[in-house]
Structures are given as C-alpha cells and as structure tokens.
C-alpha cells in the first residue's frame, strides 16, 4: 500500500529535529499548528516575536525551526488531504516517518482532536490563490459608418476583478459568437456540477 505522505529530505530533517525536542514543548507546538490549520485565516501559526521565543525555548536555529514547523504542518495537511484514519496515521508515523513512540502519540492525539476540523477547513479553502471577486460588463454597439452601411457589430466587455496578494483586473472583449461559446461552456460545467450532487 502506498503511503499518504512522501518523505522528502526537508521533511526527514524536520522529523529528526522533532525527535530531539522535549515532549511537553512539542505537544504545545503541535497543538498550536493544528489550531492554526483549523482557522480560515491564511496566516503563519507563529508571528516573528513568537518564533524568536521558540528558537530560545527549543534550542534551535532559524533553519531548524523552519524545517520543524514545515514538517509538522505538512504531516497534518497530507493526512487531511488523504483523510487518513488514526490507525493508519500512527503506523505511518512509526514505520515510514521513523518517529519515536512519544512523538507519534503526540501527533496521533492531536490528529484525533483536531483532524476533523483541519479536514473541514481545508475543504473550504481554494487551491487557487487568485479568485474572481467581482465582474463588471458593458455592451458596445458600433453602428454603421459612412463607409459601411447597415453594419452593427455588438461587442461585450467583461472586467474581472481578482483577489490575491495584489488586486488586479482583467478586461476581456467578446463578440456575439465568442460570448455564445462561453455561455455554452458554462452551461456544460453547470450540468456536470449538477450531476455530482
């Protein structure tokens, strides 16, 4: 059976660091990361000041702390994406991740407490960082000119406002045929979404 988590060199390094940390401090760290994964805000679990305190408390350097935080976060995200049962979660941490017994129990207990909330929160998040937040449109009709009589060509302009790190806009121009094609494609998507229900 294929594992739900892929052991990369960075993850392996983070897990080695996890095995060195005091169990009480590690439990608090894991719980804080799990609580953060349950929140809808997309902020880091620790701010700069808290990370400085962690460096001293856990006796780590900045790079080691980054490996540790990324490893713990990755474990829970991968478990949530794969909707892993607690028994499989535990066996993978012991066998594949090579975590010691105490750290495995800390991970598993936090998964039992926070797993459902993490899964629900990740389901609500979009995997795309940029999303359309508003659509504006206008219809332009160019009527006949002095050179061409009885020619009316309607053009529709759509302006899409995006969210993201930098709000941006995209303007798209459609003639009647391309607008009809867009509508037909949206109708197909809607039918496929309705079929999933």
Secondary structure, DSSP 8 states (H G I E B T S, - for coil): ---SS---HHHHHHHHHHHHS-HHHHHHHHHHHHHHHHSSS---SS-HHHHHHHHHHHT--HHHHHHHHHHHHHHHHHHHHTT--HHHHHHHHHHTS---HHHHHHHHHHHHHHHHHHHHHHHHS-S-S-EEEEEEEEEEEE---SSS-S--EEEEEEEEEEESSS-EEEEEEE-HHHHHHHHHHHHHHHHHHHHH-
